[in-house]
Amino acid sequence: MSHPTEQQDEERKGIFAFPTSSLIFDSPLCRTAAAASAAAEASASPPSREHSPHLTASHPSTLSDANFPKDQEGRVYHLGIKKGEVNNRILSVGSASRAASLAELLDESPPVFTLTSHRGFTIYSGTRKGVPVSIIATGMGIAMMDFVVRETAALIDGPMAIARYGTCGTIRSDVPVGSVSVARLGSVMIQRNPDAFGEDAHGEVAYRISRPVPADGALSALIHDNMCKALGDPSRVVAGMNATADSFYSSQGRVGSVFDDKNEELIDQLALTHPDVVTLEMETFHVMDLARCSYGKIRAGAATIVLAQRKSNDWLQKEELVKLEKSGGQAVLDALAEIDL
C-alpha cells in the first residue's frame, strides 16, 4: 500500500507541520493529540521501528449517503479510514493491546500506518514478509465485527481475507485452558429470543441455535498448520466448531440471580445438539456469515485462545495469555500472508 509523503501530509486541509512525534491534525476529519501520539508510539512499537504518526480521526462534521455514510474524503463513518489505508488481508483482534503487540510483527519498512477512529477502532497497516496486511482492534461482539467487515470491504477492490484471533471459553472438558482452537468446521450462532420472556411466551424457546456457517477451508488449514508450528505442540491446537453468542452472559449459559435468563441448561443442550462445538465467544460466526454472503469476495477463518474452562472453571493465567497472543498471532498473520487471493 502507498503511504503519504511529508509534502502530501502538509497539503491536507487543516494540517500543520510539526516534528513527527507531535503532529497535530486540526481538521474536522483527523486530529492527533501530541501526548496521545507519543504514548501510543511508545507502547505499540519498539524504538527502532519506523512508524507513521498515530492518527486519531475525530467525528466527521460532514457526511454523505445515509445508507453507507462517508465524509468528503471518503472516510467510512466508524473505522475512520479511506481507500489506501487498509489492506486486503486483515487480522481482527478484540483487544487494543493485542493489536498493538502484534503490530510489532509487521515489517520495519514501509512505516506502519496507524489510526484510531472516533468510535475506538485502531487500524495498523503495513506488510508482513513483504505482503500488505492490516491489523484491526475490533472490540467485542457482532455489531463491532459488522462495522469492520462491511466498512473495509467497501474500501477494498478485489478479493480479501479476514482472520479473527481472539479468546474464548470451551464447553469441552477435555480441552484445557491454554489450548488454541481453530474453527475449521465453521460456527453456529446462539441468540436470545426476547419473545420467550414475556407473559405470553407460551411455546417459545429462550435461545435459538442456527445452522453452521462454513469457514474458508484453505485459510483455516494454513492457520491450523502455522499454529501447530508456533506452539511447538500440536496437541495444544484443537480443530472443531465455534459457537458465537449474542452476549457474554445469558447466551453463553452464565447463570446469575439478578435476571431470569432461562439458560441453566443451555451449555448442556449445545453440547448435545452440536457435539463438534469446542468454543464459545462473540464474533466468529458473523465474519464467516458475511464472507458467505460476499459473492466470493471474502475468505474468512478464526482461531481463539481458550481462556476459560466452563466445566472446571479454570482460567488461563495472564503471563501465558500474553505469550499465546504473540506466538499465535504471528501464526495467523503468516497464514494471511500465505493465502492465495
C-alpha positions as CSV (number, residue, x, y, z in Angstrom):
1,M,0.0,0.0,0.0
2,S,1.1,3.6,-0.5
3,H,1.9,5.9,2.3
4,P,1.6,9.7,2.2
5,T,4.7,11.7,1.7
6,E,5.6,14.6,4.0
7,Q,4.6,17.1,1.3
8,Q,1.2,15.4,0.8
9,D,0.6,15.5,4.6
10,E,1.3,19.2,4.7
11,E,-1.1,19.8,1.8
12,R,-4.0,18.3,3.6
13,K,-6.6,20.8,4.7
14,G,-6.1,22.0,8.2
15,I,-2.8,20.2,8.8
16,F,0.2,22.0,10.3
17,A,3.8,20.7,10.0
18,F,5.3,19.8,13.4
19,P,8.0,17.3,14.3
20,T,6.8,13.7,13.6
21,S,6.3,12.8,17.2
22,S,3.9,15.7,17.8
23,L,1.9,16.1,14.6
24,I,-1.4,17.8,15.2
25,F,-4.3,17.2,12.8
26,D,-6.7,20.1,13.4
27,S,-9.1,19.5,10.6
28,P,-12.6,18.4,11.3
29,L,-11.7,15.0,9.9
30,C,-8.5,13.9,11.6
31,R,-6.9,15.2,14.8
32,T,-3.9,13.8,16.7
33,A,-3.1,14.9,20.2
34,A,0.7,15.1,20.7
35,A,0.5,13.4,24.1
36,A,-1.7,10.5,22.8
37,S,0.6,10.0,19.8
38,A,3.7,9.8,21.8
39,A,2.1,7.4,24.3
40,A,0.7,5.2,21.5
41,E,4.0,5.1,19.7
42,A,5.9,4.2,22.8
43,S,3.6,1.4,23.8
44,A,2.9,0.0,20.4
45,S,6.3,-0.3,18.8
46,P,10.0,-0.8,19.7
47,P,12.2,2.3,19.4
48,S,13.9,1.0,16.3
49,R,10.7,0.6,14.3
50,E,9.7,3.4,12.0
51,H,6.0,4.4,12.3
52,S,3.9,7.0,10.6
53,P,2.2,9.3,13.1
54,H,-0.5,7.7,15.1
55,L,-3.6,9.5,13.8
56,T,-6.9,9.9,15.6
57,A,-9.9,10.5,13.5
58,S,-12.5,12.9,15.1
59,H,-16.2,12.7,14.5
60,P,-16.7,13.9,10.9
61,S,-18.5,17.2,10.5
62,T,-19.9,16.5,7.1
63,L,-21.3,13.1,5.9
64,S,-23.0,12.0,2.8
65,D,-25.2,9.0,2.0
66,A,-27.3,7.9,4.9
67,N,-27.3,4.3,3.5
68,F,-23.5,4.0,3.8
69,P,-22.0,7.1,5.5
70,K,-18.7,8.6,4.3
71,D,-17.2,12.0,4.7
72,Q,-15.9,14.3,2.0
73,E,-12.5,12.5,2.0
74,G,-14.2,9.1,1.5
75,R,-13.6,8.0,5.1
76,V,-16.0,5.4,6.4
77,Y,-18.0,6.5,9.4
78,H,-17.0,4.1,12.2
79,L,-13.5,3.0,11.2
80,G,-12.4,6.5,10.1
81,I,-10.3,5.2,7.2
82,K,-10.3,5.7,3.5
83,K,-9.0,3.8,0.4
84,G,-5.3,3.1,0.7
85,E,-5.3,3.0,4.5
86,V,-6.4,-0.7,4.9
87,N,-5.1,-3.8,3.1
88,N,-7.0,-6.7,1.7
89,R,-5.5,-9.2,4.3
90,I,-6.9,-8.3,7.7
91,L,-6.2,-9.7,11.2
92,S,-9.1,-8.8,13.5
93,V,-8.4,-9.0,17.3
94,G,-10.7,-7.8,20.1
95,S,-8.1,-6.2,22.3
96,A,-6.3,-2.9,21.6
97,S,-3.2,-4.0,23.5
98,R,-3.1,-7.3,21.5
99,A,-3.4,-5.3,18.2
100,A,-0.5,-3.1,19.3
101,S,1.6,-6.0,20.3
102,L,1.0,-7.8,17.0
103,A,1.8,-4.7,15.0
104,E,5.4,-5.1,16.2
105,L,5.5,-8.2,14.0
106,L,4.9,-6.1,10.8
107,D,7.9,-5.3,8.6
108,E,10.0,-2.3,9.6
109,S,9.6,-0.8,6.2
110,P,7.4,0.6,4.9
111,P,6.4,2.6,8.0
112,V,3.3,1.2,9.7
113,F,0.2,3.4,9.2
114,T,-1.8,3.7,12.5
115,L,-5.2,5.4,13.0
116,T,-7.7,5.3,15.9
117,S,-11.2,6.2,14.9
118,H,-13.7,8.3,16.9
119,R,-15.5,5.0,17.6
120,G,-12.5,3.3,19.1
121,F,-11.3,1.1,16.3
122,T,-7.5,1.1,15.8
123,I,-6.0,0.1,12.4
124,Y,-2.4,-0.8,11.7
125,S,-1.5,-1.2,8.1
126,G,1.9,-2.4,6.9
127,T,3.5,-5.6,5.5
128,R,4.3,-9.0,6.8
129,K,7.2,-10.7,4.9
130,G,6.6,-8.2,2.2
131,V,2.9,-8.9,1.9
132,P,0.4,-6.0,2.7
133,V,-1.6,-6.8,5.8
134,S,-3.7,-4.8,8.3
135,I,-4.4,-5.5,12.0
136,I,-7.6,-4.0,13.4
137,A,-8.5,-3.8,17.1
138,T,-12.2,-4.6,16.7
139,G,-13.6,-4.7,20.2
140,M,-16.3,-7.2,21.2
141,G,-19.5,-8.5,19.7
142,I,-21.3,-9.0,16.5
143,A,-22.0,-5.3,15.8
144,M,-18.3,-4.4,16.0
145,M,-17.4,-7.1,13.7
146,D,-20.1,-6.0,11.3
147,F,-18.5,-2.5,11.1
148,V,-15.1,-3.9,10.4
149,V,-16.1,-6.4,7.7
150,R,-18.5,-4.1,5.8
151,E,-16.5,-0.9,6.0
152,T,-13.2,-2.5,5.0
153,A,-14.9,-4.4,2.2
154,A,-16.3,-1.1,0.9
155,L,-12.8,0.4,0.7
156,I,-11.0,-2.6,-0.9
157,D,-11.2,-3.5,-4.6
158,G,-10.9,-7.2,-5.3
159,P,-10.6,-10.3,-3.0
160,M,-10.0,-10.2,0.7
161,A,-9.0,-12.5,3.6
162,I,-10.1,-11.8,7.1
163,A,-8.9,-13.9,10.1
164,R,-10.1,-13.4,13.7
165,Y,-7.7,-14.2,16.5
166,G,-9.3,-13.8,19.9
167,T,-10.1,-15.5,23.2
168,C,-12.9,-17.9,24.1
169,G,-14.3,-20.3,26.6
170,T,-14.6,-24.0,26.0
171,I,-17.5,-26.3,26.8
172,R,-15.4,-29.4,26.3
173,S,-14.0,-30.9,29.5
174,D,-11.1,-32.5,27.5
175,V,-9.8,-29.1,26.2
176,P,-7.6,-27.3,28.8
177,V,-7.0,-23.6,29.1
178,G,-4.0,-22.5,27.1
179,S,-5.2,-24.5,24.1
180,V,-5.9,-22.7,20.8
181,S,-9.0,-23.7,18.8
182,V,-9.2,-23.3,15.1
183,A,-12.8,-23.1,13.8
184,R,-12.2,-25.4,10.8
185,L,-15.8,-26.7,11.0
186,G,-17.3,-23.2,11.0
187,S,-19.6,-21.7,13.5
188,V,-23.1,-21.6,14.8
189,M,-25.0,-18.6,16.3
190,I,-26.7,-18.6,19.7
191,Q,-29.3,-15.8,20.0
192,R,-31.5,-14.9,23.0
193,N,-35.2,-14.9,22.0
194,P,-36.9,-11.9,23.6
195,D,-40.3,-13.4,22.9
196,A,-39.6,-16.2,25.4
197,F,-39.5,-13.8,28.3
198,G,-42.9,-12.1,28.0
199,E,-46.1,-13.0,29.8
200,D,-47.5,-14.6,26.6
201,A,-44.3,-16.7,25.9
202,H,-46.1,-20.0,25.5
203,G,-44.1,-22.4,23.4
204,E,-41.2,-20.0,22.7
205,V,-37.7,-21.3,23.1
206,A,-35.4,-19.0,25.1
207,Y,-32.3,-19.5,22.8
208,R,-32.1,-20.2,19.1
209,I,-29.1,-22.0,17.7
210,S,-28.5,-21.5,14.0
211,R,-27.3,-24.0,11.4
212,P,-23.5,-23.9,10.9
213,V,-21.8,-21.4,8.6
214,P,-18.6,-22.7,7.0
215,A,-15.1,-21.4,7.4
216,D,-12.8,-21.0,4.4
217,G,-11.0,-24.3,4.1
218,A,-7.7,-23.1,2.7
219,L,-7.3,-20.2,5.2
220,S,-8.3,-22.4,8.1
221,A,-5.8,-25.1,7.1
222,L,-3.0,-22.5,7.0
223,I,-4.0,-21.1,10.4
224,H,-4.1,-24.6,11.9
225,D,-0.7,-25.7,10.4
226,N,1.0,-22.5,11.4
227,M,-0.4,-22.6,14.9
228,C,0.9,-26.2,15.4
229,K,4.4,-25.0,14.4
230,A,4.2,-21.8,16.5
231,L,3.1,-23.6,19.7
232,G,5.5,-26.4,19.2
233,D,2.9,-28.9,20.4
234,P,0.2,-30.0,18.0
235,S,-1.8,-31.4,20.9
236,R,-2.5,-27.9,22.1
237,V,-4.2,-27.0,18.8
238,V,-7.8,-28.2,18.6
239,A,-9.8,-28.2,15.4
240,G,-13.6,-28.0,15.6
241,M,-16.7,-25.8,15.5
242,N,-17.2,-22.5,17.2
243,A,-20.4,-21.1,18.8
244,T,-20.8,-17.4,18.7
245,A,-23.3,-15.9,21.2
246,D,-25.0,-12.5,21.1
247,S,-23.9,-11.8,24.6
248,F,-21.3,-12.7,27.1
249,Y,-23.6,-13.7,29.9
250,S,-27.1,-15.1,29.1
251,S,-26.4,-16.6,25.6
252,Q,-23.2,-18.3,26.9
253,G,-25.1,-20.0,29.7
254,R,-23.7,-17.9,32.6
255,V,-26.2,-18.2,35.4
256,G,-26.9,-15.4,37.9
257,S,-29.6,-14.5,40.4
258,V,-30.4,-10.9,39.2
259,F,-32.0,-11.9,35.8
260,D,-34.4,-14.7,34.8
261,D,-32.3,-15.8,31.8
262,K,-33.7,-19.3,31.5
263,N,-30.3,-20.6,30.5
264,E,-29.5,-23.2,33.1
265,E,-29.4,-26.0,30.5
266,L,-28.1,-24.0,27.6
267,I,-24.5,-25.4,27.6
268,D,-25.6,-29.0,28.0
269,Q,-28.2,-28.5,25.2
270,L,-25.5,-27.1,22.9
271,A,-23.1,-30.0,23.6
272,L,-25.9,-32.5,22.9
273,T,-27.2,-31.0,19.7
274,H,-23.8,-29.8,18.3
275,P,-21.1,-32.2,19.6
276,D,-18.5,-30.6,17.3
277,V,-18.7,-27.3,19.2
278,V,-15.5,-26.6,21.1
279,T,-15.6,-22.8,21.8
280,L,-17.9,-20.1,22.9
281,E,-17.3,-16.4,22.1
282,M,-19.0,-13.4,20.3
283,E,-17.6,-12.7,16.9
284,T,-16.5,-15.7,14.7
285,F,-19.9,-16.6,13.3
286,H,-20.5,-13.1,11.9
287,V,-17.3,-12.7,10.0
288,M,-17.9,-16.2,8.4
289,D,-21.5,-15.4,7.7
290,L,-20.6,-12.1,6.0
291,A,-17.9,-13.9,4.0
292,R,-20.6,-16.4,2.8
293,C,-22.7,-13.5,1.6
294,S,-19.9,-11.5,-0.1
295,Y,-20.3,-13.0,-3.6
296,G,-17.0,-14.7,-3.2
297,K,-15.1,-11.6,-2.2
298,I,-14.0,-12.6,1.3
299,R,-12.3,-15.7,2.7
300,A,-12.7,-16.0,6.5
301,G,-11.1,-18.0,9.2
302,A,-10.7,-17.9,13.0
303,A,-8.6,-19.1,15.9
304,T,-9.2,-18.4,19.6
305,I,-7.2,-18.9,22.7
306,V,-9.0,-21.0,25.3
307,L,-9.1,-18.5,28.2
308,A,-11.8,-20.2,30.3
309,Q,-12.8,-23.8,31.0
310,R,-16.6,-23.7,31.5
311,K,-16.7,-27.2,33.0
312,S,-13.9,-26.9,35.6
313,N,-13.9,-23.1,36.0
314,D,-10.2,-23.0,35.2
315,W,-8.9,-19.6,33.9
316,L,-5.7,-19.0,31.9
317,Q,-3.0,-17.0,33.7
318,K,-2.2,-13.6,32.2
319,E,1.5,-14.4,31.6
320,E,0.6,-17.4,29.4
321,L,-2.1,-15.4,27.7
322,V,0.4,-12.8,26.6
323,K,2.7,-15.4,25.2
324,L,-0.1,-17.1,23.2
325,E,-1.3,-13.7,21.9
326,K,2.1,-13.1,20.3
327,S,3.0,-16.6,19.1
328,G,-0.5,-17.4,17.9
329,G,-1.0,-14.0,16.4
330,Q,2.2,-14.5,14.4
331,A,0.9,-17.8,13.1
332,V,-2.4,-16.2,11.9
333,L,-0.5,-13.2,10.4
334,D,1.7,-15.6,8.4
335,A,-1.4,-17.6,7.3
336,L,-2.9,-14.3,5.9
337,A,0.4,-13.5,4.1
338,E,0.4,-17.0,2.6
339,I,-3.2,-17.4,1.5
340,D,-3.7,-17.2,-2.3
341,L,-6.1,-14.4,-3.2
